[in-house]
Amino acid sequence: MLSWTVTFLVIAVIAAILGFGGIAGVATGVAKVLFVLFLALFAVSLVTRRRA
């Protein structure tokens, strides 16, 4: 999941450098959502490991 976040972040940076503002904005938004999802899943996995 984290690799997808980094991939979309790199796409956003490259698109921003090349002047594609719309694509950069969408890729940045996707990267933010994936990062938050990754953090939430990480927190859930930490809590479930402590119970087991």
CORPEQUI-V69721 format. One record per pair of residues at least 4 apart in sequence whose ideal C-beta (glycine too) atoms are under 6 Angstrom apart, sorted by sequence separation. I is the first residue (numbers start at 0). J is the second residue. D is the distance in whole Angstrom. If there is no record, write none. Layout:
((I:J:D) (I:J:D))
This chain:
((19:23:6) (14:19:4) (14:22:4) (15:23:4) (14:23:4) (11:23:5) (11:26:4) (10:26:4) (11:27:4) (7:26:5) (7:29:5) (8:30:4) (7:30:4) (4:30:5) (4:33:4) (3:33:5) (4:34:5) (1:37:5) (0:37:4))
